[in-house]
């Protein structure tokens, strides 16, 4: 007999279905049996990176574009975990702004799923019969924390996590953003020729920032232009990152910290590369990133949340 899954893939619309190319959906993870009895500490929405290329995504050969260890870590710490699959640059409607629309839709859906699971469970079961037939799925949806949504994004996903913090839908509240090696300044990313071919930002944005129309598009999409942040933010990266130049991330982090010093923590880890910051077993994660996130959330969400994170790396 096949083992029942520990997660369920749900369409980005309650009445919809997942496209045949599986270009966009939510992956809702089961809540562990030892989850806090008084409620989860929050729901972590994980946004993978991959230069917005189609070949990187959930279930790819690269371990969910490198972020595969994050959901298990946050689940062990007493958080809910959801991974977002979004249309990438060569999917129909992908790239700016469609890719970002998927992020907002995913954020909004967290609130809608939680509300539906609590108030109209029968209607939700009709809309999503395959997933909600498993009582663990319904339990996970009922325990979502749309009031404590933590956006965790890596690389291109870090850019969109920061952007989503600024554009948060009204039915959820962003409690924090964890931006890991984020492409946080799209103009500078274009100038520095981010990605192996050097054209990732341009292909995602479908233009260059070299005329008034292009600059306006970049201004709408780039977290660096949307500063100051109004939500607790950890910006973490390695000074040996060969994918997203450390100077790009450092420049953004310093500007963000200047504009909101009580909300922003910059974590630059010596000697580590791009994927060390999303490896929950790495010294960078356990010794630098989680302690910084715990310290920030202790101020904004309380000692219990911070303690849970610290215990997760003890």
C-alpha positions as CSV (number, residue, x, y, z in Angstrom):
1,X,0.0,0.0,0.0
2,X,1.3,3.5,-0.9
3,X,2.3,5.7,2.0
4,X,-0.1,8.6,2.5
5,X,1.6,11.9,1.8
6,X,2.7,14.4,4.4
7,X,1.6,17.3,2.2
8,X,-1.2,18.2,-0.2
9,X,-0.9,20.3,-3.4
10,X,-3.9,22.6,-3.7
11,X,-4.8,24.9,-6.6
12,X,-4.4,28.7,-6.2
13,X,-8.2,29.1,-6.4
14,X,-10.7,27.3,-4.2
15,X,-12.9,26.5,-7.1
16,X,-10.1,25.8,-9.6
17,X,-7.7,23.0,-10.4
18,X,-3.9,22.6,-10.8
19,X,-2.8,23.2,-14.4
20,X,-1.5,20.3,-16.3
21,X,2.0,21.8,-16.4
22,X,1.9,22.2,-12.6
23,X,3.1,25.8,-12.9
24,X,1.3,27.1,-9.8
25,X,-0.1,25.6,-6.6
26,X,0.2,25.6,-2.8
27,X,1.9,22.7,-1.1
28,X,0.3,22.5,2.4
29,X,2.3,20.4,4.8
30,X,0.8,18.2,7.6
31,X,1.0,19.6,11.1
32,X,3.1,17.3,13.3
33,X,1.3,15.6,16.1
34,X,3.5,17.3,18.7
35,X,2.5,20.8,17.4
36,X,1.8,23.4,20.2
37,X,-1.7,22.7,21.7
38,X,-2.4,26.4,22.1
39,X,-1.9,27.1,18.4
40,X,0.9,27.2,15.9
41,X,3.5,30.0,16.3
42,X,2.8,31.1,12.8
43,X,2.5,29.9,9.2
44,X,5.7,30.0,7.1
45,X,5.1,30.6,3.3
46,X,8.2,29.3,1.5
47,X,9.1,30.8,-1.9
48,X,11.8,29.1,-3.8
49,X,14.2,30.8,-6.1
50,X,15.9,29.8,-9.4
51,X,16.3,33.0,-11.4
52,X,12.6,32.7,-12.3
53,X,13.6,29.9,-14.7
54,X,11.0,27.2,-15.5
55,X,13.4,24.3,-14.7
56,X,13.6,25.3,-11.0
57,X,10.6,24.6,-8.8
58,X,9.0,22.2,-6.4
59,X,9.9,18.5,-7.1
60,X,12.8,19.5,-9.4
61,X,16.1,17.6,-9.4
62,X,17.7,20.4,-7.3
63,X,15.7,19.8,-4.1
64,X,12.8,22.3,-4.6
65,X,15.3,24.8,-6.0
66,X,17.4,24.3,-2.9
67,X,14.8,25.0,-0.2
68,X,13.6,21.5,0.5
69,X,14.9,21.4,4.1
70,X,13.1,24.6,5.3
71,X,9.5,23.2,5.7
72,X,10.6,20.3,7.9
73,X,12.6,22.7,10.1
74,X,9.8,25.1,10.7
75,X,7.3,22.2,11.3
76,X,9.6,20.8,14.0
77,X,9.6,24.2,15.6
78,X,5.9,24.4,15.9
79,X,5.0,26.5,12.8
80,X,2.8,25.6,9.9
81,X,4.6,25.3,6.5
82,X,3.3,26.0,3.0
83,X,5.5,26.0,-0.2
84,X,4.4,28.1,-3.1
85,X,4.8,27.1,-6.7
86,X,4.4,30.0,-9.1
87,X,4.5,30.6,-12.8
88,X,8.0,31.3,-13.9
89,X,9.1,33.4,-16.7
90,X,8.4,31.1,-19.6
91,X,5.0,29.8,-18.4
92,X,1.9,31.4,-19.9
93,X,1.3,34.6,-18.0
94,X,4.6,34.2,-16.1
95,X,7.3,36.8,-15.4
96,X,6.3,40.3,-14.2
97,X,3.6,40.8,-13.2
98,X,2.0,37.4,-13.4
99,X,4.6,35.6,-11.3
100,X,4.1,38.2,-8.5
101,X,0.3,37.9,-8.9
102,X,0.7,34.2,-8.0
103,X,2.6,35.2,-4.8
104,X,-0.2,37.5,-3.8
105,X,-2.8,34.9,-4.7
106,X,-1.0,32.4,-2.5
107,X,-0.9,34.8,0.4
108,X,-4.6,35.6,0.0
109,X,-5.4,31.9,-0.3
110,X,-3.9,31.2,3.1
111,X,-6.6,33.4,4.7
112,X,-9.3,32.0,2.5
113,X,-8.4,28.4,3.3
114,X,-8.3,29.1,7.0
115,X,-11.7,30.8,7.0
116,X,-13.3,28.1,4.8
117,X,-11.9,25.3,7.0
118,X,-13.4,26.9,10.1
119,X,-16.7,28.3,8.9
120,X,-17.7,26.2,5.9
121,X,-15.8,22.9,6.0
122,X,-18.4,21.2,3.9
123,X,-18.1,23.7,1.1
124,X,-14.3,23.3,1.2
125,X,-14.6,19.6,1.1
126,X,-16.7,19.9,-2.1
127,X,-14.2,22.2,-3.7
128,X,-11.1,20.2,-2.8
129,X,-12.4,16.6,-2.2
130,X,-9.2,14.7,-2.9
131,X,-7.1,16.7,-0.3
132,X,-9.7,17.3,2.3
133,X,-10.7,13.7,2.4
134,X,-7.7,13.3,4.6
135,X,-8.5,14.7,8.1
136,X,-4.8,15.7,8.5
137,X,-5.3,18.1,5.6
138,X,-8.3,19.7,7.1
139,X,-6.5,19.9,10.5
140,X,-3.6,21.7,8.8
141,X,-5.9,24.2,7.1
142,X,-7.8,24.8,10.3
143,X,-4.6,25.6,12.1
144,X,-3.2,28.0,9.6
145,X,-2.2,31.4,11.0
146,X,-3.1,34.1,8.5
147,X,-2.6,36.6,11.3
148,X,1.0,35.5,11.6
149,X,2.3,34.9,8.1
150,X,6.1,34.6,7.8
151,X,7.4,34.9,4.2
152,X,10.6,33.0,3.7
153,X,12.1,33.4,0.2
154,X,15.5,32.5,-1.4
155,X,17.2,34.3,-4.2
156,X,14.5,35.3,-6.7
157,X,12.0,34.0,-4.1
158,X,13.6,36.4,-1.6
159,X,12.9,39.3,-3.9
160,X,9.2,38.2,-4.1
161,X,9.0,37.6,-0.3
162,X,10.1,41.2,0.3
163,X,7.7,42.4,-2.4
164,X,4.9,40.4,-0.9
165,X,5.5,42.0,2.5
166,X,4.9,45.4,0.9
167,X,1.8,44.3,-1.0
168,X,0.2,42.2,1.6
169,X,-3.5,41.3,0.9
170,X,-5.9,42.6,3.6
171,X,-7.1,39.1,4.8
172,X,-3.6,38.2,6.1
173,X,-0.9,39.9,8.2
174,X,2.8,39.6,7.5
175,X,4.5,38.9,10.8
176,X,8.0,38.8,9.3
177,X,10.0,38.3,6.1
178,X,13.1,36.1,6.0
179,X,14.9,37.1,2.8
180,X,17.7,34.7,2.0
181,X,20.3,35.9,-0.6
182,X,17.5,38.0,-2.2
183,X,17.7,39.7,-5.5
184,X,16.3,42.7,-3.7
185,X,17.3,45.4,-6.1
186,X,16.2,44.6,-9.6
187,X,18.0,47.5,-11.3
188,X,21.3,46.7,-9.6
189,X,20.6,43.0,-10.4
190,X,20.3,43.9,-14.0
191,X,23.4,46.0,-14.0
192,X,25.4,43.2,-12.3
193,X,24.1,40.7,-14.8
194,X,22.7,38.3,-12.1
195,X,22.5,34.6,-13.2
196,X,24.7,32.3,-15.2
197,X,23.7,33.8,-18.5
198,X,23.4,37.3,-17.0
199,X,19.9,38.0,-18.3
200,X,17.7,36.6,-15.5
201,X,16.3,40.0,-14.3
202,X,15.7,41.2,-17.9
203,X,13.8,38.1,-18.9
204,X,11.7,38.1,-15.7
205,X,10.8,41.7,-16.2
206,X,10.5,41.4,-20.0
207,X,12.4,44.7,-20.4
208,X,15.5,46.6,-19.4
209,X,15.4,49.6,-17.1
210,X,16.8,51.9,-19.8
211,X,13.7,54.0,-20.7
212,X,10.9,55.6,-18.7
213,X,8.5,52.7,-19.2
214,X,11.1,50.1,-18.2
215,X,12.2,52.1,-15.1
216,X,8.6,52.4,-14.0
217,X,8.1,48.6,-14.4
218,X,11.2,48.0,-12.3
219,X,10.0,50.5,-9.7
220,X,6.8,48.5,-9.2
221,X,8.6,45.2,-8.8
222,X,11.8,46.0,-7.0
223,X,11.8,45.8,-3.1
224,X,14.7,48.4,-3.0
225,X,12.3,51.0,-4.4
226,X,9.5,50.1,-2.0
227,X,11.5,50.8,1.1
228,X,11.1,51.4,4.0
229,X,9.8,48.1,5.3
230,X,7.0,48.1,7.7
231,X,7.4,44.5,8.9
232,X,10.2,42.7,10.8
233,X,12.8,41.6,8.2
234,X,15.9,39.4,8.3
235,X,18.2,39.7,5.3
236,X,20.8,36.9,5.3
237,X,23.5,36.0,2.8
238,X,27.0,34.7,2.5
239,X,30.0,36.8,1.6
240,X,31.1,34.1,-0.8
241,X,27.9,33.9,-2.8
242,X,28.7,33.3,-6.4
243,X,25.1,33.5,-7.7
244,X,23.7,36.7,-6.1
245,X,26.5,39.2,-5.6
246,X,27.0,40.0,-1.9
247,X,27.2,43.7,-2.7
248,X,23.7,43.7,-4.1
249,X,22.2,42.2,-0.9
250,X,24.4,44.2,1.4
251,X,23.4,47.5,-0.3
252,X,19.7,46.6,0.1
253,X,20.1,45.5,3.7
254,X,21.9,48.7,4.7
255,X,19.2,50.9,3.0
256,X,16.5,48.9,4.6
257,X,18.1,49.1,8.1
258,X,18.6,52.8,7.7
259,X,14.9,53.3,6.9
260,X,13.6,51.0,9.7
261,X,16.4,50.2,12.2
262,X,14.1,48.5,14.7
263,X,12.7,46.2,12.0
264,X,15.7,45.0,10.0
265,X,18.5,42.6,10.8
266,X,21.3,42.0,8.3
267,X,23.1,38.7,8.6
268,X,26.3,38.3,6.5
269,X,27.9,34.9,7.1
270,X,31.6,34.7,6.3
271,X,32.7,32.1,3.7
272,X,29.4,30.6,2.7
273,X,27.8,30.4,-0.7
274,X,24.3,30.8,-2.2
275,X,22.7,27.5,-1.0
276,X,24.2,27.4,2.5
277,X,21.7,29.9,3.7
278,X,18.8,27.6,2.9
279,X,20.3,24.4,4.2
280,X,18.7,23.9,7.6
281,X,21.5,21.6,8.6
282,X,24.2,24.1,7.9
283,X,26.3,26.0,10.4
284,X,25.1,29.2,8.7
285,X,21.5,28.4,9.3
286,X,21.9,27.1,12.9
287,X,24.5,29.5,14.1
288,X,23.7,32.7,12.3
289,X,20.3,32.9,10.5
290,X,18.0,31.2,13.1
291,X,19.5,33.1,16.0
292,X,19.0,36.4,14.2
293,X,15.4,35.5,13.3
294,X,14.7,34.4,16.9
295,X,16.0,37.6,18.3
296,X,13.9,39.7,16.0
297,X,10.8,37.7,16.5
298,X,11.2,37.8,20.3
299,X,10.8,41.5,20.1
300,X,7.8,41.4,17.8
301,X,6.0,38.1,18.5
302,X,7.2,37.1,22.0
303,X,9.5,34.9,23.9
304,X,7.6,31.6,23.1
305,X,8.2,32.0,19.4
306,X,11.8,32.8,19.8
307,X,12.3,29.9,22.2
308,X,10.8,27.5,19.7
309,X,13.2,28.5,17.0
310,X,16.2,28.3,19.3
311,X,15.2,24.8,20.4
312,X,15.1,23.9,16.8
313,X,18.8,24.4,16.4
314,X,19.9,23.4,19.8
